[in-house]
Amino acid sequence: MKNNEKILFGAACFLGGVVAGFLIAPIKKGVYCGNNNGNYVGTKEELASIIDKNLEDKEIVQEVNEE
């Protein structure tokens, strides 16, 4: 085997192993590149209900602290 053939054979085996590893790996929820620290709220109604609930909770805490 020539030197170029050895390099090509090694690269082909390495890349074949990478592909086989991706195919064998247990991907359950797909591949996701990113993070989950956004502030997305679905609709205006959901946002309004969240704000109302937070305001009610804050008022309850203030009442308890005053007692």
mmCIF file as Biopython writes it, N, C-alpha, C and O atoms, coordinates in Angstrom:
data_model
#
loop_
_atom_site.group_PDB
_atom_site.id
_atom_site.type_symbol
_atom_site.label_atom_id
_atom_site.label_alt_id
_atom_site.label_comp_id
_atom_site.label_asym_id
_atom_site.label_entity_id
_atom_site.label_seq_id
_atom_site.pdbx_PDB_ins_code
_atom_site.Cartn_x
_atom_site.Cartn_y
_atom_site.Cartn_z
_atom_site.occupancy
_atom_site.B_iso_or_equiv
_atom_site.auth_seq_id
_atom_site.auth_asym_id
_atom_site.pdbx_PDB_model_num
ATOM 1   N N  . MET A ? 1  ? 0.842   -1.188 0.000  1.0 0.0 1  A 1 
ATOM 2   C CA . MET A ? 1  ? 0.000   0.000  0.000  1.0 0.0 1  A 1 
ATOM 3   C C  . MET A ? 1  ? 0.882   1.244  0.000  1.0 0.0 1  A 1 
ATOM 4   O O  . MET A ? 1  ? 1.877   1.324  0.719  1.0 0.0 1  A 1 
ATOM 5   N N  . LYS A ? 2  ? 0.499   2.186  -0.803 1.0 0.0 2  A 1 
ATOM 6   C CA . LYS A ? 2  ? 1.228   3.447  -0.822 1.0 0.0 2  A 1 
ATOM 7   C C  . LYS A ? 2  ? 0.783   4.309  0.354  1.0 0.0 2  A 1 
ATOM 8   O O  . LYS A ? 2  ? -0.245  4.050  0.979  1.0 0.0 2  A 1 
ATOM 9   N N  . ASN A ? 3  ? 1.562   5.320  0.637  1.0 0.0 3  A 1 
ATOM 10  C CA . ASN A ? 3  ? 1.273   6.199  1.770  1.0 0.0 3  A 1 
ATOM 11  C C  . ASN A ? 3  ? -0.069  6.913  1.589  1.0 0.0 3  A 1 
ATOM 12  O O  . ASN A ? 3  ? -0.828  7.060  2.547  1.0 0.0 3  A 1 
ATOM 13  N N  . ASN A ? 4  ? -0.361  7.356  0.365  1.0 0.0 4  A 1 
ATOM 14  C CA . ASN A ? 4  ? -1.634  8.051  0.110  1.0 0.0 4  A 1 
ATOM 15  C C  . ASN A ? 4  ? -2.826  7.122  0.329  1.0 0.0 4  A 1 
ATOM 16  O O  . ASN A ? 4  ? -3.864  7.542  0.840  1.0 0.0 4  A 1 
ATOM 17  N N  . GLU A ? 5  ? -2.668  5.864  -0.059 1.0 0.0 5  A 1 
ATOM 18  C CA . GLU A ? 5  ? -3.743  4.893  0.131  1.0 0.0 5  A 1 
ATOM 19  C C  . GLU A ? 5  ? -3.992  4.634  1.615  1.0 0.0 5  A 1 
ATOM 20  O O  . GLU A ? 5  ? -5.139  4.461  2.027  1.0 0.0 5  A 1 
ATOM 21  N N  . LYS A ? 6  ? -2.942  4.607  2.411  1.0 0.0 6  A 1 
ATOM 22  C CA . LYS A ? 6  ? -3.085  4.406  3.852  1.0 0.0 6  A 1 
ATOM 23  C C  . LYS A ? 6  ? -3.847  5.567  4.488  1.0 0.0 6  A 1 
ATOM 24  O O  . LYS A ? 6  ? -4.724  5.363  5.327  1.0 0.0 6  A 1 
ATOM 25  N N  . ILE A ? 7  ? -3.505  6.771  4.081  1.0 0.0 7  A 1 
ATOM 26  C CA . ILE A ? 7  ? -4.180  7.959  4.624  1.0 0.0 7  A 1 
ATOM 27  C C  . ILE A ? 7  ? -5.654  7.958  4.219  1.0 0.0 7  A 1 
ATOM 28  O O  . ILE A ? 7  ? -6.527  8.228  5.044  1.0 0.0 7  A 1 
ATOM 29  N N  . LEU A ? 8  ? -5.931  7.653  2.944  1.0 0.0 8  A 1 
ATOM 30  C CA . LEU A ? 8  ? -7.313  7.617  2.463  1.0 0.0 8  A 1 
ATOM 31  C C  . LEU A ? 8  ? -8.105  6.520  3.171  1.0 0.0 8  A 1 
ATOM 32  O O  . LEU A ? 8  ? -9.256  6.733  3.552  1.0 0.0 8  A 1 
ATOM 33  N N  . PHE A ? 9  ? -7.494  5.351  3.347  1.0 0.0 9  A 1 
ATOM 34  C CA . PHE A ? 9  ? -8.164  4.244  4.037  1.0 0.0 9  A 1 
ATOM 35  C C  . PHE A ? 9  ? -8.454  4.606  5.497  1.0 0.0 9  A 1 
ATOM 36  O O  . PHE A ? 9  ? -9.536  4.306  6.003  1.0 0.0 9  A 1 
ATOM 37  N N  . GLY A ? 10 ? -7.509  5.242  6.169  1.0 0.0 10 A 1 
ATOM 38  C CA . GLY A ? 10 ? -7.709  5.659  7.559  1.0 0.0 10 A 1 
ATOM 39  C C  . GLY A ? 10 ? -8.811  6.692  7.689  1.0 0.0 10 A 1 
ATOM 40  O O  . GLY A ? 10 ? -9.638  6.616  8.598  1.0 0.0 10 A 1 
ATOM 41  N N  . ALA A ? 11 ? -8.824  7.666  6.775  1.0 0.0 11 A 1 
ATOM 42  C CA . ALA A ? 11 ? -9.866  8.702  6.808  1.0 0.0 11 A 1 
ATOM 43  C C  . ALA A ? 11 ? -11.241 8.097  6.535  1.0 0.0 11 A 1 
ATOM 44  O O  . ALA A ? 11 ? -12.226 8.472  7.172  1.0 0.0 11 A 1 
ATOM 45  N N  . ALA A ? 12 ? -11.308 7.158  5.584  1.0 0.0 12 A 1 
ATOM 46  C CA . ALA A ? 12 ? -12.585 6.516  5.263  1.0 0.0 12 A 1 
ATOM 47  C C  . ALA A ? 12 ? -13.096 5.703  6.452  1.0 0.0 12 A 1 
ATOM 48  O O  . ALA A ? 12 ? -14.289 5.726  6.754  1.0 0.0 12 A 1 
ATOM 49  N N  . CYS A ? 13 ? -12.200 4.987  7.123  1.0 0.0 13 A 1 
ATOM 50  C CA . CYS A ? 13 ? -12.614 4.210  8.298  1.0 0.0 13 A 1 
ATOM 51  C C  . CYS A ? 13 ? -13.086 5.120  9.422  1.0 0.0 13 A 1 
ATOM 52  O O  . CYS A ? 13 ? -14.085 4.828  10.080 1.0 0.0 13 A 1 
ATOM 53  N N  . PHE A ? 14 ? -12.379 6.217  9.645  1.0 0.0 14 A 1 
ATOM 54  C CA . PHE A ? 14 ? -12.772 7.151  10.700 1.0 0.0 14 A 1 
ATOM 55  C C  . PHE A ? 14 ? -14.145 7.745  10.415 1.0 0.0 14 A 1 
ATOM 56  O O  . PHE A ? 14 ? -15.009 7.758  11.292 1.0 0.0 14 A 1 
ATOM 57  N N  . LEU A ? 15 ? -14.352 8.236  9.197  1.0 0.0 15 A 1 
ATOM 58  C CA . LEU A ? 15 ? -15.639 8.845  8.850  1.0 0.0 15 A 1 
ATOM 59  C C  . LEU A ? 15 ? -16.762 7.805  8.850  1.0 0.0 15 A 1 
ATOM 60  O O  . LEU A ? 15 ? -17.894 8.114  9.222  1.0 0.0 15 A 1 
ATOM 61  N N  . GLY A ? 16 ? -16.452 6.575  8.435  1.0 0.0 16 A 1 
ATOM 62  C CA . GLY A ? 16 ? -17.446 5.504  8.511  1.0 0.0 16 A 1 
ATOM 63  C C  . GLY A ? 16 ? -17.838 5.224  9.950  1.0 0.0 16 A 1 
ATOM 64  O O  . GLY A ? 16 ? -19.005 4.961  10.238 1.0 0.0 16 A 1 
ATOM 65  N N  . GLY A ? 17 ? -16.868 5.279  10.856 1.0 0.0 17 A 1 
ATOM 66  C CA . GLY A ? 17 ? -17.160 5.093  12.275 1.0 0.0 17 A 1 
ATOM 67  C C  . GLY A ? 17 ? -18.008 6.214  12.838 1.0 0.0 17 A 1 
ATOM 68  O O  . GLY A ? 17 ? -18.886 5.979  13.669 1.0 0.0 17 A 1 
ATOM 69  N N  . VAL A ? 18 ? -17.749 7.430  12.390 1.0 0.0 18 A 1 
ATOM 70  C CA . VAL A ? 18 ? -18.559 8.572  12.844 1.0 0.0 18 A 1 
ATOM 71  C C  . VAL A ? 18 ? -20.010 8.400  12.396 1.0 0.0 18 A 1 
ATOM 72  O O  . VAL A ? 18 ? -20.934 8.599  13.185 1.0 0.0 18 A 1 
ATOM 73  N N  . VAL A ? 19 ? -20.207 8.033  11.141 1.0 0.0 19 A 1 
ATOM 74  C CA . VAL A ? 19 ? -21.567 7.830  10.623 1.0 0.0 19 A 1 
ATOM 75  C C  . VAL A ? 19 ? -22.249 6.680  11.356 1.0 0.0 19 A 1 
ATOM 76  O O  . VAL A ? 19 ? -23.414 6.796  11.737 1.0 0.0 19 A 1 
ATOM 77  N N  . ALA A ? 20 ? -21.543 5.581  11.557 1.0 0.0 20 A 1 
ATOM 78  C CA . ALA A ? 20 ? -22.122 4.436  12.269 1.0 0.0 20 A 1 
ATOM 79  C C  . ALA A ? 20 ? -22.479 4.826  13.706 1.0 0.0 20 A 1 
ATOM 80  O O  . ALA A ? 20 ? -23.513 4.400  14.221 1.0 0.0 20 A 1 
ATOM 81  N N  . GLY A ? 21 ? -21.642 5.625  14.351 1.0 0.0 21 A 1 
ATOM 82  C CA . GLY A ? 21 ? -21.928 6.070  15.713 1.0 0.0 21 A 1 
ATOM 83  C C  . GLY A ? 21 ? -23.186 6.912  15.796 1.0 0.0 21 A 1 
ATOM 84  O O  . GLY A ? 21 ? -23.975 6.766  16.730 1.0 0.0 21 A 1 
ATOM 85  N N  . PHE A ? 22 ? -23.379 7.795  14.820 1.0 0.0 22 A 1 
ATOM 86  C CA . PHE A ? 22 ? -24.599 8.602  14.807 1.0 0.0 22 A 1 
ATOM 87  C C  . PHE A ? 22 ? -25.828 7.739  14.567 1.0 0.0 22 A 1 
ATOM 88  O O  . PHE A ? 22 ? -26.889 8.001  15.134 1.0 0.0 22 A 1 
ATOM 89  N N  . LEU A ? 23 ? -25.697 6.715  13.736 1.0 0.0 23 A 1 
ATOM 90  C CA . LEU A ? 23 ? -26.846 5.855  13.454 1.0 0.0 23 A 1 
ATOM 91  C C  . LEU A ? 23 ? -27.185 4.949  14.631 1.0 0.0 23 A 1 
ATOM 92  O O  . LEU A ? 23 ? -28.355 4.627  14.840 1.0 0.0 23 A 1 
ATOM 93  N N  . ILE A ? 24 ? -26.199 4.538  15.392 1.0 0.0 24 A 1 
ATOM 94  C CA . ILE A ? 24 ? -26.419 3.627  16.515 1.0 0.0 24 A 1 
ATOM 95  C C  . ILE A ? 24 ? -26.859 4.375  17.773 1.0 0.0 24 A 1 
ATOM 96  O O  . ILE A ? 24 ? -27.562 3.809  18.610 1.0 0.0 24 A 1 
ATOM 97  N N  . ALA A ? 25 ? -26.457 5.629  17.915 1.0 0.0 25 A 1 
ATOM 98  C CA . ALA A ? 25 ? -26.730 6.400  19.135 1.0 0.0 25 A 1 
ATOM 99  C C  . ALA A ? 25 ? -28.238 6.533  19.374 1.0 0.0 25 A 1 
ATOM 100 O O  . ALA A ? 25 ? -29.001 6.714  18.425 1.0 0.0 25 A 1 
ATOM 101 N N  . PRO A ? 26 ? -28.668 6.443  20.637 1.0 0.0 26 A 1 
ATOM 102 C CA . PRO A ? 26 ? -30.106 6.532  20.949 1.0 0.0 26 A 1 
ATOM 103 C C  . PRO A ? 26 ? -30.586 7.978  21.008 1.0 0.0 26 A 1 
ATOM 104 O O  . PRO A ? 26 ? -30.518 8.617  22.058 1.0 0.0 26 A 1 
ATOM 105 N N  . ILE A ? 27 ? -31.062 8.483  19.900 1.0 0.0 27 A 1 
ATOM 106 C CA . ILE A ? 27 ? -31.614 9.843  19.853 1.0 0.0 27 A 1 
ATOM 107 C C  . ILE A ? 27 ? -33.107 9.731  20.122 1.0 0.0 27 A 1 
ATOM 108 O O  . ILE A ? 27 ? -33.840 9.145  19.325 1.0 0.0 27 A 1 
ATOM 109 N N  . LYS A ? 28 ? -33.564 10.294 21.247 1.0 0.0 28 A 1 
ATOM 110 C CA . LYS A ? 28 ? -34.962 10.144 21.632 1.0 0.0 28 A 1 
ATOM 111 C C  . LYS A ? 28 ? -35.808 11.348 21.239 1.0 0.0 28 A 1 
ATOM 112 O O  . LYS A ? 28 ? -36.957 11.187 20.827 1.0 0.0 28 A 1 
ATOM 113 N N  . LYS A ? 29 ? -35.261 12.542 21.359 1.0 0.0 29 A 1 
ATOM 114 C CA . LYS A ? 29 ? -36.046 13.737 21.063 1.0 0.0 29 A 1 
ATOM 115 C C  . LYS A ? 29 ? -35.435 14.529 19.916 1.0 0.0 29 A 1 
ATOM 116 O O  . LYS A ? 29 ? -35.680 15.730 19.808 1.0 0.0 29 A 1 
ATOM 117 N N  . GLY A ? 30 ? -34.666 13.906 19.077 1.0 0.0 30 A 1 
ATOM 118 C CA . GLY A ? 30 ? -34.044 14.594 17.967 1.0 0.0 30 A 1 
ATOM 119 C C  . GLY A ? 30 ? -32.819 15.362 18.402 1.0 0.0 30 A 1 
ATOM 120 O O  . GLY A ? 30 ? -32.416 15.311 19.564 1.0 0.0 30 A 1 
ATOM 121 N N  . VAL A ? 31 ? -32.236 16.069 17.467 1.0 0.0 31 A 1 
ATOM 122 C CA . VAL A ? 31 ? -31.045 16.858 17.747 1.0 0.0 31 A 1 
ATOM 123 C C  . VAL A ? 31 ? -31.475 18.307 17.902 1.0 0.0 31 A 1 
ATOM 124 O O  . VAL A ? 31 ? -32.142 18.857 17.024 1.0 0.0 31 A 1 
ATOM 125 N N  . TYR A ? 32 ? -31.101 18.923 19.005 1.0 0.0 32 A 1 
ATOM 126 C CA . TYR A ? 32 ? -31.486 20.301 19.278 1.0 0.0 32 A 1 
ATOM 127 C C  . TYR A ? 32 ? -30.253 21.087 19.676 1.0 0.0 32 A 1 
ATOM 128 O O  . TYR A ? 32 ? -29.615 20.780 20.683 1.0 0.0 32 A 1 
ATOM 129 N N  . CYS A ? 33 ? -29.918 22.088 18.901 1.0 0.0 33 A 1 
ATOM 130 C CA . CYS A ? 33 ? -28.764 22.935 19.211 1.0 0.0 33 A 1 
ATOM 131 C C  . CYS A ? 33 ? -29.301 24.284 19.669 1.0 0.0 33 A 1 
ATOM 132 O O  . CYS A ? 33 ? -29.763 25.078 18.850 1.0 0.0 33 A 1 
ATOM 133 N N  . GLY A ? 34 ? -29.246 24.542 20.938 1.0 0.0 34 A 1 
ATOM 134 C CA . GLY A ? 34 ? -29.753 25.788 21.481 1.0 0.0 34 A 1 
ATOM 135 C C  . GLY A ? 34 ? -29.950 25.654 22.967 1.0 0.0 34 A 1 
ATOM 136 O O  . GLY A ? 34 ? -29.433 24.729 23.595 1.0 0.0 34 A 1 
ATOM 137 N N  . ASN A ? 35 ? -30.699 26.578 23.528 1.0 0.0 35 A 1 
ATOM 138 C CA . ASN A ? 35 ? -30.959 26.515 24.958 1.0 0.0 35 A 1 
ATOM 139 C C  . ASN A ? 35 ? -32.428 26.836 25.209 1.0 0.0 35 A 1 
ATOM 140 O O  . ASN A ? 35 ? -33.152 27.217 24.289 1.0 0.0 35 A 1 
ATOM 141 N N  . ASN A ? 36 ? -32.856 26.684 26.427 1.0 0.0 36 A 1 
ATOM 142 C CA . ASN A ? 36 ? -34.261 26.881 26.777 1.0 0.0 36 A 1 
ATOM 143 C C  . ASN A ? 36 ? -34.458 28.045 27.732 1.0 0.0 36 A 1 
ATOM 144 O O  . ASN A ? 36 ? -35.363 27.992 28.565 1.0 0.0 36 A 1 
ATOM 145 N N  . ASN A ? 37 ? -33.664 29.076 27.648 1.0 0.0 37 A 1 
ATOM 146 C CA . ASN A ? 37 ? -33.832 30.167 28.594 1.0 0.0 37 A 1 
ATOM 147 C C  . ASN A ? 37 ? -34.511 31.375 27.947 1.0 0.0 37 A 1 
ATOM 148 O O  . ASN A ? 37 ? -34.178 32.516 28.268 1.0 0.0 37 A 1 
ATOM 149 N N  . GLY A ? 38 ? -35.445 31.135 27.054 1.0 0.0 38 A 1 
ATOM 150 C CA . GLY A ? 38 ? -36.187 32.217 26.429 1.0 0.0 38 A 1 
ATOM 151 C C  . GLY A ? 38 ? -37.369 32.629 27.276 1.0 0.0 38 A 1 
ATOM 152 O O  . GLY A ? 38 ? -37.617 32.047 28.332 1.0 0.0 38 A 1 
ATOM 153 N N  . ASN A ? 39 ? -38.103 33.635 26.818 1.0 0.0 39 A 1 
ATOM 154 C CA . ASN A ? 39 ? -39.255 34.107 27.568 1.0 0.0 39 A 1 
ATOM 155 C C  . ASN A ? 39 ? -40.497 34.107 26.687 1.0 0.0 39 A 1 
ATOM 156 O O  . ASN A ? 39 ? -41.280 35.056 26.718 1.0 0.0 39 A 1 
ATOM 157 N N  . TYR A ? 40 ? -40.680 33.071 25.919 1.0 0.0 40 A 1 
ATOM 158 C CA . TYR A ? 40 ? -41.814 32.963 25.009 1.0 0.0 40 A 1 
ATOM 159 C C  . TYR A ? 40 ? -43.088 32.611 25.768 1.0 0.0 40 A 1 
ATOM 160 O O  . TYR A ? 40 ? -43.100 31.678 26.571 1.0 0.0 40 A 1 
ATOM 161 N N  . VAL A ? 41 ? -44.156 33.356 25.513 1.0 0.0 41 A 1 
ATOM 162 C CA . VAL A ? 41 ? -45.477 33.039 26.037 1.0 0.0 41 A 1 
ATOM 163 C C  . VAL A ? 41 ? -46.389 32.929 24.826 1.0 0.0 41 A 1 
ATOM 164 O O  . VAL A ? 41 ? -46.372 33.796 23.953 1.0 0.0 41 A 1 
ATOM 165 N N  . GLY A ? 42 ? -47.177 31.875 24.771 1.0 0.0 42 A 1 
ATOM 166 C CA . GLY A ? 42 ? -47.965 31.554 23.586 1.0 0.0 42 A 1 
ATOM 167 C C  . GLY A ? 42 ? -48.885 32.652 23.091 1.0 0.0 42 A 1 
ATOM 168 O O  . GLY A ? 42 ? -48.743 33.102 21.954 1.0 0.0 42 A 1 
ATOM 169 N N  . THR A ? 43 ? -49.825 33.094 23.915 1.0 0.0 43 A 1 
ATOM 170 C CA . THR A ? 43 ? -50.812 34.072 23.462 1.0 0.0 43 A 1 
ATOM 171 C C  . THR A ? 43 ? -50.916 35.208 24.469 1.0 0.0 43 A 1 
ATOM 172 O O  . THR A ? 43 ? -50.373 35.139 25.572 1.0 0.0 43 A 1 
ATOM 173 N N  . LYS A ? 44 ? -51.623 36.249 24.065 1.0 0.0 44 A 1 
ATOM 174 C CA . LYS A ? 44 ? -51.827 37.387 24.968 1.0 0.0 44 A 1 
ATOM 175 C C  . LYS A ? 44 ? -52.659 36.985 26.181 1.0 0.0 44 A 1 
ATOM 176 O O  . LYS A ? 44 ? -52.451 37.499 27.280 1.0 0.0 44 A 1 
ATOM 177 N N  . GLU A ? 45 ? -53.601 36.064 25.978 1.0 0.0 45 A 1 
ATOM 178 C CA . GLU A ? 45 ? -54.439 35.615 27.094 1.0 0.0 45 A 1 
ATOM 179 C C  . GLU A ? 45 ? -53.605 34.864 28.131 1.0 0.0 45 A 1 
ATOM 180 O O  . GLU A ? 45 ? -53.788 35.050 29.334 1.0 0.0 45 A 1 
ATOM 181 N N  . GLU A ? 46 ? -52.685 34.014 27.660 1.0 0.0 46 A 1 
ATOM 182 C CA . GLU A ? 46 ? -51.815 33.290 28.594 1.0 0.0 46 A 1 
ATOM 183 C C  . GLU A ? 46 ? -50.936 34.261 29.368 1.0 0.0 46 A 1 
ATOM 184 O O  . GLU A ? 46 ? -50.744 34.110 30.574 1.0 0.0 46 A 1 
ATOM 185 N N  . LEU A ? 47 ? -50.403 35.258 28.669 1.0 0.0 47 A 1 
ATOM 186 C CA . LEU A ? 47 ? -49.561 36.257 29.322 1.0 0.0 47 A 1 
ATOM 187 C C  . LEU A ? 47 ? -50.360 37.022 30.375 1.0 0.0 47 A 1 
ATOM 188 O O  . LEU A ? 47 ? -49.870 37.258 31.479 1.0 0.0 47 A 1 
ATOM 189 N N  . ALA A ? 48 ? -51.583 37.406 30.033 1.0 0.0 48 A 1 
ATOM 190 C CA . ALA A ? 48 ? -52.423 38.137 30.987 1.0 0.0 48 A 1 
ATOM 191 C C  . ALA A ? 48 ? -52.734 37.283 32.211 1.0 0.0 48 A 1 
ATOM 192 O O  . ALA A ? 48 ? -52.720 37.788 33.333 1.0 0.0 48 A 1 
ATOM 193 N N  . SER A ? 49 ? -53.013 35.997 32.011 1.0 0.0 49 A 1 
ATOM 194 C CA . SER A ? 49 ? -53.322 35.139 33.159 1.0 0.0 49 A 1 
ATOM 195 C C  . SER A ? 49 ? -52.092 34.943 34.038 1.0 0.0 49 A 1 
ATOM 196 O O  . SER A ? 49 ? -52.223 34.872 35.260 1.0 0.0 49 A 1 
ATOM 197 N N  . ILE A ? 50 ? -50.918 34.854 33.456 1.0 0.0 50 A 1 
ATOM 198 C CA . ILE A ? 50 ? -49.685 34.716 34.244 1.0 0.0 50 A 1 
ATOM 199 C C  . ILE A ? 50 ? -49.435 35.974 35.063 1.0 0.0 50 A 1 
ATOM 200 O O  . ILE A ? 50 ? -49.072 35.896 36.237 1.0 0.0 50 A 1 
ATOM 201 N N  . ILE A ? 51 ? -49.629 37.132 34.442 1.0 0.0 51 A 1 
ATOM 202 C CA . ILE A ? 51 ? -49.422 38.398 35.155 1.0 0.0 51 A 1 
ATOM 203 C C  . ILE A ? 51 ? -50.422 38.528 36.302 1.0 0.0 51 A 1 
ATOM 204 O O  . ILE A ? 51 ? -50.048 38.913 37.410 1.0 0.0 51 A 1 
ATOM 205 N N  . ASP A ? 52 ? -51.701 38.205 36.039 1.0 0.0 52 A 1 
ATOM 206 C CA . ASP A ? 52 ? -52.720 38.282 37.094 1.0 0.0 52 A 1 
ATOM 207 C C  . ASP A ? 52 ? -52.386 37.354 38.253 1.0 0.0 52 A 1 
ATOM 208 O O  . ASP A ? 52 ? -52.505 37.744 39.415 1.0 0.0 52 A 1 
ATOM 209 N N  . LYS A ? 53 ? -51.973 36.139 37.948 1.0 0.0 53 A 1 
ATOM 210 C CA . LYS A ? 53 ? -51.640 35.186 39.004 1.0 0.0 53 A 1 
ATOM 211 C C  . LYS A ? 53 ? -50.459 35.687 39.828 1.0 0.0 53 A 1 
ATOM 212 O O  . LYS A ? 53 ? -50.472 35.587 41.054 1.0 0.0 53 A 1 
ATOM 213 N N  . ASN A ? 54 ? -49.440 36.226 39.163 1.0 0.0 54 A 1 
ATOM 214 C CA . ASN A ? 54 ? -48.277 36.740 39.891 1.0 0.0 54 A 1 
ATOM 215 C C  . ASN A ? 54 ? -48.653 37.921 40.776 1.0 0.0 54 A 1 
ATOM 216 O O  . ASN A ? 54 ? -48.151 38.040 41.894 1.0 0.0 54 A 1 
ATOM 217 N N  . LEU A ? 55 ? -49.533 38.797 40.289 1.0 0.0 55 A 1 
ATOM 218 C CA . LEU A ? 55 ? -49.964 39.935 41.103 1.0 0.0 55 A 1 
ATOM 219 C C  . LEU A ? 55 ? -50.755 39.467 42.318 1.0 0.0 55 A 1 
ATOM 220 O O  . LEU A ? 55 ? -50.577 39.998 43.414 1.0 0.0 55 A 1 
ATOM 221 N N  . GLU A ? 56 ? -51.632 38.472 42.134 1.0 0.0 56 A 1 
ATOM 222 C CA . GLU A ? 56 ? -52.399 37.938 43.260 1.0 0.0 56 A 1 
ATOM 223 C C  . GLU A ? 56 ? -51.472 37.303 44.291 1.0 0.0 56 A 1 
ATOM 224 O O  . GLU A ? 56 ? -51.647 37.501 45.494 1.0 0.0 56 A 1 
ATOM 225 N N  . ASP A ? 57 ? -50.494 36.547 43.825 1.0 0.0 57 A 1 
ATOM 226 C CA . ASP A ? 57 ? -49.537 35.917 44.746 1.0 0.0 57 A 1 
ATOM 227 C C  . ASP A ? 57 ? -48.751 36.971 45.519 1.0 0.0 57 A 1 
ATOM 228 O O  . ASP A ? 57 ? -48.490 36.807 46.710 1.0 0.0 57 A 1 
ATOM 229 N N  . LYS A ? 58 ? -48.378 38.045 44.842 1.0 0.0 58 A 1 
ATOM 230 C CA . LYS A ? 58 ? -47.617 39.107 45.498 1.0 0.0 58 A 1 
ATOM 231 C C  . LYS A ? 58 ? -48.468 39.797 46.564 1.0 0.0 58 A 1 
ATOM 232 O O  . LYS A ? 58 ? -47.968 40.123 47.641 1.0 0.0 58 A 1 
ATOM 233 N N  . GLU A ? 59 ? -49.755 40.022 46.268 1.0 0.0 59 A 1 
ATOM 234 C CA . GLU A ? 59 ? -50.648 40.647 47.247 1.0 0.0 59 A 1 
ATOM 235 C C  . GLU A ? 59 ? -50.829 39.744 48.460 1.0 0.0 59 A 1 
ATOM 236 O O  . GLU A ? 59 ? -50.867 40.232 49.590 1.0 0.0 59 A 1 
ATOM 237 N N  . ILE A ? 60 ? -50.940 38.441 48.246 1.0 0.0 60 A 1 
ATOM 238 C CA . ILE A ? 60 ? -51.097 37.502 49.359 1.0 0.0 60 A 1 
ATOM 239 C C  . ILE A ? 60 ? -49.857 37.525 50.240 1.0 0.0 60 A 1 
ATOM 240 O O  . ILE A ? 60 ? -49.965 37.506 51.466 1.0 0.0 60 A 1 
ATOM 241 N N  . VAL A ? 61 ? -48.697 37.565 49.633 1.0 0.0 61 A 1 
ATOM 242 C CA . VAL A ? 61 ? -47.446 37.599 50.402 1.0 0.0 61 A 1 
ATOM 243 C C  . VAL A ? 61 ? -47.357 38.888 51.204 1.0 0.0 61 A 1 
ATOM 244 O O  . VAL A ? 61 ? -46.915 38.866 52.352 1.0 0.0 61 A 1 
ATOM 245 N N  . GLN A ? 62 ? -47.771 40.017 50.619 1.0 0.0 62 A 1 
ATOM 246 C CA . GLN A ? 62 ? -47.728 41.289 51.341 1.0 0.0 62 A 1 
ATOM 247 C C  . GLN A ? 62 ? -48.688 41.267 52.530 1.0 0.0 62 A 1 
ATOM 248 O O  . GLN A ? 62 ? -48.360 41.787 53.596 1.0 0.0 62 A 1 
ATOM 249 N N  . GLU A ? 63 ? -49.874 40.669 52.357 1.0 0.0 63 A 1 
ATOM 250 C CA . GLU A ? 63 ? -50.839 40.582 53.457 1.0 0.0 63 A 1 
ATOM 251 C C  . GLU A ? 63 ? -50.284 39.733 54.592 1.0 0.0 63 A 1 
ATOM 252 O O  . GLU A ? 63 ? -50.458 40.077 55.761 1.0 0.0 63 A 1 
ATOM 253 N N  . VAL A ? 64 ? -49.632 38.651 54.270 1.0 0.0 64 A 1 
ATOM 254 C CA . VAL A ? 64 ? -49.059 37.776 55.296 1.0 0.0 64 A 1 
ATOM 255 C C  . VAL A ? 64 ? -47.927 38.492 56.017 1.0 0.0 64 A 1 
ATOM 256 O O  . VAL A ? 64 ? -47.791 38.361 57.234 1.0 0.0 64 A 1 
ATOM 257 N N  . ASN A ? 65 ? -47.125 39.235 55.295 1.0 0.0 65 A 1 
ATOM 258 C CA . ASN A ? 65 ? -46.006 39.959 55.909 1.0 0.0 65 A 1 
ATOM 259 C C  . ASN A ? 65 ? -46.487 41.076 56.831 1.0 0.0 65 A 1 
ATOM 260 O O  . ASN A ? 65 ? -45.831 41.382 57.827 1.0 0.0 65 A 1 
ATOM 261 N N  . GLU A ? 66 ? -47.632 41.689 56.507 1.0 0.0 66 A 1 
ATOM 262 C CA . GLU A ? 66 ? -48.159 42.769 57.334 1.0 0.0 66 A 1 
ATOM 263 C C  . GLU A ? 66 ? -48.724 42.247 58.650 1.0 0.0 66 A 1 
ATOM 264 O O  . GLU A ? 66 ? -48.745 42.979 59.640 1.0 0.0 66 A 1 
ATOM 265 N N  . GLU A ? 67 ? -49.176 41.010 58.681 1.0 0.0 67 A 1 
ATOM 266 C CA . GLU A ? 67 ? -49.782 40.446 59.897 1.0 0.0 67 A 1 
ATOM 267 C C  . GLU A ? 67 ? -48.779 40.073 60.897 1.0 0.0 67 A 1 
ATOM 268 O O  . GLU A ? 67 ? -49.130 39.586 61.972 1.0 0.0 67 A 1 
#
